[in-house]
Amino acid sequence: MLSRLARGIAISALMIFGLSLELRPSAQQPEGGLTPPPRPGAGKPAAGVVAPGSPFTLGERLTFNVSWSNFVTAARVEMEIAEQGAFFDQPGYQLRARAETTGHVRSLFVELDHQYISYVAAGSLLPYRLINSTRQGPRQSEETIILDQTQHAARYADGTAVQLPGGTYDLPSLVYALRARDLTAGANYTFTVLYDKELIEVEAQVKPRERVITQAGSYDAVRVDLNARLKKGGRYRARAFFSDDAQRLPVLITAQPAFGEIRAELSSAVVVPRVKSPLAGGLDAPRMVGEVPSEVERGLPFGVGERLNYDVSWLNLASVGRASFEVRQQGRLGAQRVFELVGEVTTKGAARALVNVDDQVISYAEVTTLAPVRTETRLVEGRRQKQTAADYNWPGKSVRLSDGTHVAVAPKTLDLVSLFYAARAANLQLGATHTFPFLDANYRPRTLVVKVMKQETIGGPLGSLDTIQLDVFSQDQQQLVAQVWVTNDARRLPAYIAIRARFGEIRLQLTSMIGTK
């Protein structure tokens, strides 16, 4: 009964949703050193970003309440268009989805957590990489699946493969593919969907418009009847309603398997907003007489709109989190012209169940020196939550924290995020050495020495890259604390970072970038 319920939730009401994360072993750290980057030869450089041209937008997050039988709240589902960029050598979208049982269903019947990351091609929305994680009670599984649409094969981490017909979708991408279709009454579509290692034939029949009412409001909706047939036998029928507007939101999904009706109802639909900025003027603010030119004129390796996305590994565990660095905008903070620089790191999937990390640092850095004018730090690490704002008084060589304390600082002391950009902007000629004073996450003064070591070609998700290796030392102990490989071009992109932390080595691998020069 429990397994049938879990499967029913996953296939019937969640026929249109997917879920997951991968947690797999990585190369062992060399004795006495840090783990080097992948060897070159991992493929061609990533292609550029493609414009959406679709009824959905980047940052869209849909939340559903799932009811089952007499249980009004049986599960919760989230779907998100998380990123757009070049992933694993292809332009596309990163779709994320999660489903979890809740309330009495979770405590009495089945404890189910299902997560999914799906990378889909920008034009066709066909998936080419899936990261799938399922936890049902004490049992847990994680898997990465590579879908080669050209060779018609899905390849699994255990070495097995499944032959695919052309144009095979997974569960999340099917939702977006349907939304992008012409949903005129009378239209019929046939899809092949990969679920685990099974192929499901899905027939979609577009019916006349209907009025539906959900927790998110009332909608004039397009009804689509879905008939799913498994290759190994078994049928599942569902009915989906999409808003009859340009967005084509999936507002309601119903199914009636043998063990009771399932109803997935849209409860909220938002585009995740950016944090409100205190900057005045923003990108279009006029420049004062005698003001320093913008980043383009100064020849910085980055510009407004650049966003770098990283996969985070820890010890021998890969893909335990994600990190990003973004040049959000340029404007004025008081009388000073600054960049708004944002760094974020979060755990994900199974790692998030062990420790919930959701940290963000916003640095308002002066455009000429990249020294911070103000830093806002939000740390969420397990049950620990901390928010701190720091205002820099450079004439007084001090920093005033939001709790009223003061920290003495050396001239041009950086914060964690401005340090990332100041190192890129430095003269990285071979043999050069640079010293950077900075404040750590707890606003304690630290100093790092960066030595430009050698030129090296490395591999990774973005293909082979010509890079420069930087060795980072602590000034007090002269101990190697990190190594960074930045691209040997005008952009100085940190492609791979290995950090020696007190709780074990952390590695950041650049997986995609948007808005680079």
C-alpha positions as CSV (number, residue, x, y, z in Angstrom):
1,M,0.0,0.0,0.0
2,L,2.7,2.5,1.0
3,S,4.8,1.9,-2.2
4,R,1.6,2.2,-4.3
5,L,0.8,5.4,-2.7
6,A,4.3,6.8,-3.2
7,R,4.3,5.7,-6.8
8,G,0.9,7.1,-7.3
9,I,1.9,10.5,-5.9
10,A,5.0,10.5,-8.1
11,I,3.3,9.4,-11.3
12,S,-0.3,10.5,-11.1
13,A,-0.6,13.9,-9.5
14,L,3.1,14.5,-9.9
15,M,3.1,13.2,-13.4
16,I,4.0,16.7,-14.4
17,F,6.5,17.3,-11.7
18,G,10.0,15.9,-11.0
19,L,12.5,16.1,-8.1
20,S,16.3,15.7,-6.9
21,L,20.0,16.0,-6.1
22,E,23.1,13.9,-6.6
23,L,25.6,13.0,-3.9
24,R,28.4,11.0,-5.4
25,P,32.1,10.3,-4.5
26,S,34.8,12.6,-5.9
27,A,38.5,12.3,-6.3
28,Q,40.4,12.0,-3.0
29,Q,42.4,14.9,-1.8
30,P,46.2,14.5,-2.4
31,E,48.4,14.0,0.7
32,G,49.4,17.4,2.0
33,G,47.8,19.4,-0.8
34,L,44.5,20.5,-2.3
35,T,42.5,18.7,-4.9
36,P,43.5,19.9,-8.4
37,P,40.9,20.8,-11.0
38,P,39.7,18.2,-13.6
39,R,42.1,17.5,-16.5
40,P,41.5,19.1,-19.9
41,G,39.5,17.5,-22.6
42,A,36.0,17.5,-21.1
43,G,34.5,19.0,-24.3
44,K,34.1,22.2,-26.2
45,P,33.6,25.6,-24.5
46,A,30.1,26.4,-23.5
47,A,27.9,28.2,-26.0
48,G,26.2,31.5,-25.3
49,V,23.0,32.1,-23.5
50,V,19.8,31.8,-25.6
51,A,16.8,34.1,-25.0
52,P,13.8,32.4,-23.5
53,G,11.0,32.9,-26.1
54,S,8.6,30.9,-23.9
55,P,5.5,31.5,-21.8
56,F,7.5,31.3,-18.6
57,T,10.2,33.5,-17.1
58,L,13.5,33.0,-15.2
59,G,12.9,32.9,-11.5
60,E,9.3,31.7,-11.7
61,R,8.4,29.5,-8.7
62,L,5.2,27.6,-8.5
63,T,3.9,26.0,-5.3
64,F,1.2,23.4,-5.1
65,N,-0.8,21.8,-2.3
66,V,-1.5,18.1,-3.0
67,S,-4.6,16.5,-1.4
68,W,-5.3,12.8,-1.4
69,S,-8.6,11.0,-0.5
70,N,-9.8,12.6,2.7
71,F,-6.5,14.3,3.5
72,V,-6.7,18.0,2.6
73,T,-3.0,18.4,2.8
74,A,-1.1,15.3,1.8
75,A,2.0,16.7,0.0
76,R,3.6,19.9,-1.1
77,V,5.2,20.5,-4.5
78,E,7.5,23.3,-5.8
79,M,8.7,23.9,-9.3
80,E,11.2,26.6,-10.2
81,I,13.0,27.9,-13.3
82,A,16.2,28.4,-11.4
83,E,18.8,29.4,-13.9
84,Q,19.4,30.2,-17.5
85,G,22.8,29.9,-19.1
86,A,25.3,27.5,-20.5
87,F,25.3,24.2,-18.6
88,F,27.6,21.2,-19.5
89,D,28.4,22.7,-22.9
90,Q,24.8,23.5,-23.9
91,P,22.6,26.6,-23.5
92,G,19.4,26.0,-21.7
93,Y,17.5,26.2,-18.4
94,Q,18.0,24.6,-15.0
95,L,14.7,23.4,-13.7
96,R,14.3,22.4,-10.1
97,A,11.4,20.7,-8.4
98,R,10.6,19.1,-5.1
99,A,7.7,17.0,-3.7
100,E,7.3,16.0,-0.1
101,T,4.5,14.4,1.8
102,T,3.2,16.4,4.8
103,G,1.0,16.2,7.8
104,H,-0.8,13.0,8.7
105,V,0.1,11.3,5.4
106,R,3.8,11.7,6.2
107,S,3.4,10.4,9.7
108,L,0.9,7.7,9.1
109,F,1.6,6.4,5.6
110,V,4.8,7.4,3.8
111,E,7.6,9.8,4.4
112,L,8.5,10.7,0.9
113,D,11.0,13.4,-0.3
114,H,11.6,13.6,-4.0
115,Q,13.9,16.2,-5.6
116,Y,14.9,16.8,-9.1
117,I,17.3,19.0,-11.1
118,S,16.7,18.9,-14.8
119,Y,18.9,20.6,-17.4
120,V,16.9,21.3,-20.6
121,A,17.9,22.6,-24.0
122,A,16.9,26.3,-24.6
123,G,15.1,25.7,-27.9
124,S,13.4,22.3,-27.7
125,L,13.2,22.0,-23.8
126,L,14.4,18.4,-24.2
127,P,16.4,17.4,-21.1
128,Y,20.1,16.4,-21.4
129,R,21.1,15.9,-17.8
130,L,19.0,14.8,-14.8
131,I,20.0,14.7,-11.1
132,N,17.4,12.6,-9.2
133,S,17.1,11.9,-5.5
134,T,14.4,10.0,-3.6
135,R,14.0,9.4,0.1
136,Q,11.2,7.1,1.1
137,G,11.3,6.5,4.9
138,P,14.8,5.1,5.7
139,R,15.6,4.3,2.1
140,Q,17.4,6.9,0.0
141,S,18.8,6.9,-3.6
142,E,20.6,9.4,-5.7
143,E,21.4,9.2,-9.4
144,T,22.7,11.3,-12.3
145,I,21.3,10.4,-15.7
146,I,22.8,11.7,-19.0
147,L,20.3,11.9,-21.8
148,D,21.9,11.8,-25.2
149,Q,19.1,12.8,-27.5
150,T,21.3,12.5,-30.6
151,Q,22.3,8.9,-29.8
152,H,18.9,8.0,-28.4
153,A,20.2,6.7,-25.1
154,A,19.9,7.5,-21.3
155,R,23.1,6.6,-19.5
156,Y,23.1,5.9,-15.7
157,A,25.9,6.1,-13.1
158,D,25.9,2.2,-12.7
159,G,26.9,1.8,-16.3
160,T,23.5,0.8,-17.6
161,A,21.7,2.5,-20.4
162,V,18.1,2.8,-21.7
163,Q,17.4,3.2,-25.4
164,L,15.2,6.2,-26.0
165,P,13.0,7.3,-28.9
166,G,13.6,10.7,-30.3
167,G,12.5,13.6,-28.3
168,T,12.2,12.0,-24.9
169,Y,11.3,14.2,-21.9
170,D,11.5,13.8,-18.2
171,L,8.7,14.7,-15.8
172,P,9.6,18.4,-15.1
173,S,10.4,19.2,-18.7
174,L,7.1,17.8,-19.8
175,V,5.2,20.5,-17.9
176,Y,7.1,23.3,-19.7
177,A,6.9,21.5,-23.0
178,L,3.1,21.4,-22.7
179,R,3.0,25.1,-21.7
180,A,4.9,26.0,-24.8
181,R,2.6,24.1,-27.1
182,D,-0.4,25.4,-29.0
183,L,-3.2,24.4,-26.6
184,T,-6.1,24.8,-29.0
185,A,-9.1,22.7,-28.3
186,G,-8.9,19.5,-30.3
187,A,-5.1,19.4,-30.5
188,N,-3.5,16.0,-29.6
189,Y,0.1,15.4,-28.7
190,T,2.1,12.3,-27.8
191,F,5.2,12.4,-25.6
192,T,7.7,9.8,-24.4
193,V,8.7,10.4,-20.8
194,L,11.6,8.8,-18.9
195,Y,10.8,8.1,-15.3
196,D,13.6,6.3,-13.4
197,K,14.5,3.6,-16.0
198,E,11.0,3.3,-17.3
199,L,9.6,4.8,-20.5
200,I,6.1,6.2,-20.3
201,E,3.9,7.0,-23.3
202,V,1.8,10.1,-22.6
203,E,-1.1,11.1,-24.8
204,A,-2.3,14.7,-24.3
205,Q,-5.7,15.8,-25.6
206,V,-6.6,19.4,-25.4
207,K,-10.3,19.9,-24.4
208,P,-12.5,23.0,-24.3
209,R,-11.9,25.8,-21.8
210,E,-13.3,25.6,-18.3
211,R,-13.5,27.8,-15.2
212,V,-11.5,26.5,-12.2
213,I,-11.0,27.7,-8.7
214,T,-7.8,27.2,-6.8
215,Q,-6.1,28.5,-3.6
216,A,-4.3,31.0,-5.8
217,G,-7.6,32.3,-7.4
218,S,-10.0,31.7,-10.2
219,Y,-8.9,31.0,-13.7
220,D,-10.2,30.6,-17.2
221,A,-8.3,27.4,-18.0
222,V,-7.3,25.1,-20.8
223,R,-8.1,21.5,-19.9
224,V,-5.6,18.8,-21.1
225,D,-6.5,15.1,-20.5
226,L,-3.4,13.0,-20.0
227,N,-3.3,9.3,-20.5
228,A,0.0,7.7,-19.4
229,R,0.9,4.1,-20.3
230,L,4.0,2.4,-18.9
231,K,6.0,0.2,-21.3
232,K,5.9,-2.6,-18.6
233,G,2.1,-2.3,-18.2
234,G,-0.1,-0.1,-16.1
235,R,-2.1,3.0,-17.0
236,Y,-2.4,6.4,-15.2
237,R,-4.9,9.0,-16.1
238,A,-4.7,12.6,-15.1
239,R,-6.3,15.9,-16.0
240,A,-4.3,19.2,-16.1
241,F,-5.7,22.7,-16.3
242,F,-3.5,25.5,-17.7
243,S,-4.4,29.2,-17.3
244,D,-5.8,30.6,-20.5
245,D,-3.3,33.4,-20.8
246,A,0.2,34.0,-22.0
247,Q,1.7,32.3,-18.9
248,R,0.0,29.0,-19.3
249,L,0.3,28.3,-15.5
250,P,-0.5,24.7,-14.5
251,V,-3.2,25.7,-12.0
252,L,-4.7,22.3,-11.2
253,I,-3.9,18.7,-11.8
254,T,-6.3,15.8,-10.8
255,A,-5.9,12.1,-11.0
256,Q,-8.0,9.1,-9.8
257,P,-5.8,6.1,-9.2
258,A,-7.3,3.0,-7.4
259,F,-6.2,4.2,-4.0
260,G,-8.1,7.5,-4.0
261,E,-8.3,10.9,-5.8
262,I,-5.2,13.0,-5.9
263,R,-5.5,16.8,-6.5
264,A,-2.5,19.1,-7.0
265,E,-3.7,22.7,-6.6
266,L,-1.7,25.8,-7.4
267,S,-1.3,27.8,-4.1
268,S,1.2,30.4,-5.2
269,A,2.9,31.6,-8.4
270,V,5.7,34.2,-8.0
271,V,8.8,35.3,-9.7
272,V,11.5,35.3,-7.0
273,P,12.3,38.9,-6.4
274,R,15.8,40.3,-5.9
275,V,16.7,41.8,-2.6
276,K,15.7,45.5,-2.4
277,S,18.8,47.6,-2.9
278,P,19.6,50.8,-1.0
279,L,21.3,52.2,-4.1
280,A,20.1,55.5,-5.6
281,G,19.9,55.8,-9.4
282,G,21.1,52.4,-10.3
283,L,22.4,51.8,-13.8
284,D,21.0,54.9,-15.3
285,A,22.1,57.3,-12.6
286,P,23.8,60.4,-14.1
287,R,27.5,60.8,-13.3
288,M,28.7,63.8,-11.3
289,V,31.2,66.2,-12.7
290,G,34.7,64.7,-12.3
291,E,33.3,61.2,-11.4
292,V,35.3,58.1,-12.2
293,P,34.3,56.3,-15.4
294,S,32.2,53.2,-15.3
295,E,33.6,49.6,-15.2
296,V,33.6,49.3,-19.0
297,E,35.8,52.4,-19.4
298,R,38.1,51.3,-16.6
299,G,38.7,47.9,-18.2
300,L,37.6,45.7,-15.2
301,P,37.3,42.0,-16.0
302,F,33.6,42.1,-15.0
303,G,30.6,44.3,-15.7
304,V,27.1,44.8,-14.4
305,G,24.9,41.8,-15.1
306,E,27.6,39.2,-14.8
307,R,26.6,36.1,-12.8
308,L,28.8,33.1,-12.1
309,N,27.3,29.9,-10.9
310,Y,29.3,27.1,-9.1
311,D,28.7,23.6,-8.0
312,V,30.1,23.0,-4.5
313,S,31.8,19.8,-3.3
314,W,33.0,19.0,0.2
315,L,35.5,16.3,1.3
316,N,34.7,13.3,-0.9
317,L,31.1,14.4,-1.5
318,A,30.2,16.1,-4.8
319,S,27.3,18.5,-5.5
320,V,26.5,19.2,-1.8
321,G,25.6,22.8,-2.6
322,R,25.6,25.7,-5.1
323,A,27.2,29.1,-5.0
324,S,26.9,32.2,-7.1
325,F,28.6,35.6,-7.5
326,E,26.7,38.4,-9.2
327,V,27.5,42.0,-10.2
328,R,23.9,43.2,-9.7
329,Q,24.0,46.9,-10.5
330,Q,25.9,50.1,-10.2
331,G,24.6,53.2,-8.5
332,R,25.2,55.6,-5.6
333,L,25.2,54.8,-1.9
334,G,25.1,58.3,-0.3
335,A,27.7,60.3,-2.2
336,Q,29.8,57.4,-3.4
337,R,29.3,55.4,-6.6
338,V,29.4,51.7,-5.9
339,F,28.8,48.3,-7.4
340,E,26.3,46.0,-5.7
341,L,28.1,42.7,-5.5
342,V,26.2,39.6,-4.2
343,G,27.6,36.3,-3.1
344,E,25.3,33.4,-2.1
345,V,25.9,29.8,-1.0
346,T,23.3,27.1,-0.2
347,T,23.4,23.4,0.5
348,K,21.0,21.2,-1.5
349,G,19.4,17.8,-1.6
350,A,20.6,15.2,0.9
351,A,23.3,17.5,2.2
352,R,20.6,20.1,3.1
353,A,19.1,17.4,5.3
354,L,22.4,17.2,7.2
355,V,23.0,20.9,7.5
356,N,20.8,23.7,6.2
357,V,23.1,26.5,4.8
358,D,21.6,29.5,3.2
359,D,24.1,32.4,3.3
360,Q,24.2,35.7,1.5
361,V,26.6,38.5,1.5
362,I,25.9,41.8,-0.3
363,S,28.9,44.2,-0.8
364,Y,28.5,47.8,-1.9
365,A,32.0,48.3,-3.2
366,E,33.4,51.7,-4.3
367,V,34.0,51.6,-8.1
368,T,37.6,52.9,-8.1
369,T,39.1,50.7,-5.3
370,L,36.5,48.0,-4.9
371,A,36.8,48.7,-1.1
372,P,33.4,48.2,0.6
373,V,31.3,51.1,1.7
374,R,28.7,48.8,3.3
375,T,28.3,45.0,3.8
376,E,25.1,43.2,4.6
377,T,25.5,39.6,5.8
378,R,22.8,37.0,6.3
379,L,23.9,33.6,7.6
380,V,21.5,30.7,8.0
381,E,23.4,27.6,9.1
382,G,21.2,25.0,10.8
383,R,19.4,26.6,13.7
384,R,21.9,29.5,13.7
385,Q,20.6,32.6,12.0
386,K,22.6,35.9,12.0
387,Q,22.1,39.2,10.1
388,T,24.7,41.9,10.3
389,A,25.2,45.2,8.5
390,A,28.6,46.9,8.5
391,D,29.3,50.5,7.5
392,Y,32.9,51.5,6.7
393,N,34.4,54.7,8.0
394,W,37.7,54.9,6.0
395,P,38.9,58.2,7.4
396,G,38.5,56.8,10.9
397,K,39.9,53.3,9.8
398,S,37.0,51.6,11.5
399,V,33.8,49.6,10.7
400,R,30.6,50.1,12.6
401,L,28.5,47.0,12.9
402,S,24.7,47.0,13.3
403,D,25.0,45.8,17.0
404,G,26.9,49.0,17.8
405,T,30.4,47.6,18.0
406,H,33.4,48.9,16.1
407,V,36.2,47.0,14.3
408,A,39.5,48.7,13.5
409,V,40.6,48.0,9.9
410,A,43.6,48.7,7.7
411,P,43.1,50.9,4.6
412,K,41.3,49.2,1.6
413,T,40.2,46.3,3.8
414,L,37.8,44.1,1.7
415,D,34.9,41.9,2.7
416,L,34.4,38.3,1.4
417,V,32.6,39.3,-1.8
418,S,34.7,42.3,-2.8
419,L,37.8,40.2,-2.2
420,F,36.5,37.8,-5.0
421,Y,36.3,40.7,-7.4
422,A,39.4,42.6,-6.2
423,A,41.6,39.5,-6.8
424,R,40.2,39.3,-10.4
425,A,41.0,42.9,-11.0
426,A,44.6,42.7,-9.8
427,N,47.6,42.5,-12.1
428,L,47.8,38.7,-12.5
429,Q,51.1,38.5,-14.3
430,L,53.2,35.4,-13.7
431,G,55.4,35.8,-10.6
432,A,53.3,38.7,-9.1
433,T,52.3,38.7,-5.4
434,H,49.4,40.6,-4.0
435,T,48.3,41.2,-0.4
436,F,44.6,41.6,0.5
437,P,43.4,42.6,4.0
438,F,39.7,41.6,4.5
439,L,37.1,40.9,7.1
440,D,35.7,37.3,7.4
441,A,32.1,36.4,7.9
442,N,32.3,37.3,11.6
443,Y,34.0,40.6,10.7
444,R,37.4,39.6,12.1
445,P,40.4,41.1,10.3
446,R,42.4,38.7,8.2
447,T,45.1,39.0,5.5
448,L,45.7,36.8,2.5
449,V,48.7,36.7,0.2
450,V,48.0,35.7,-3.4
451,K,50.9,34.4,-5.6
452,V,50.5,34.1,-9.4
453,M,52.1,30.7,-10.0
454,K,51.8,29.3,-13.5
455,Q,49.7,28.9,-16.6
456,E,47.7,25.6,-17.0
457,T,45.0,24.1,-19.1
458,I,42.2,22.5,-17.0
459,G,38.9,20.7,-17.8
460,G,35.4,20.8,-16.3
461,P,31.8,21.3,-17.2
462,L,32.7,24.3,-19.5
463,G,35.2,22.3,-21.5
464,S,39.0,22.9,-21.6
465,L,40.1,26.3,-20.3
466,D,43.4,28.1,-20.5
467,T,43.9,29.3,-16.9
468,I,46.4,30.9,-14.5
469,Q,46.9,29.2,-11.1
470,L,46.8,31.3,-8.0
471,D,48.1,30.1,-4.7
472,V,46.6,31.7,-1.6
473,F,48.4,31.9,1.7
474,S,47.5,33.2,5.2
475,Q,49.9,36.0,6.0
476,D,50.4,35.1,9.6
477,Q,51.2,31.4,9.2
478,Q,52.3,31.4,5.5
479,Q,50.1,28.3,5.1
480,L,48.5,27.4,1.8
481,V,44.8,27.9,2.4
482,A,43.4,27.9,-1.1
483,Q,44.2,27.5,-4.8
484,V,42.3,29.2,-7.6
485,W,42.4,28.8,-11.4
486,V,41.2,31.9,-13.3
487,T,40.8,32.0,-17.0
488,N,43.8,33.4,-18.9
489,D,41.8,36.1,-20.7
490,A,40.3,39.5,-20.0
491,R,37.5,38.1,-18.0
492,R,39.6,36.4,-15.3
493,L,36.8,34.0,-14.5
494,P,37.6,31.8,-11.4
495,A,36.9,28.5,-13.0
496,Y,37.9,26.2,-10.1
497,I,38.5,27.0,-6.4
498,A,39.8,24.6,-3.7
499,I,39.7,25.9,-0.1
500,R,41.2,24.3,3.0
501,A,38.7,24.9,5.8
502,R,38.8,23.7,9.4
503,F,36.0,21.3,8.7
504,G,37.4,19.9,5.5
505,E,38.3,20.8,1.9
506,I,35.6,22.7,-0.1
507,R,35.7,22.9,-3.9
508,L,33.8,25.2,-6.2
509,Q,33.5,24.3,-9.9
510,L,32.2,26.9,-12.4
511,T,29.2,25.4,-14.2
512,S,27.6,28.4,-16.0
513,M,27.9,32.1,-16.4
514,I,25.6,34.9,-17.6
515,G,26.5,38.4,-18.8
516,T,30.3,38.0,-18.9
517,K,32.4,40.3,-21.1
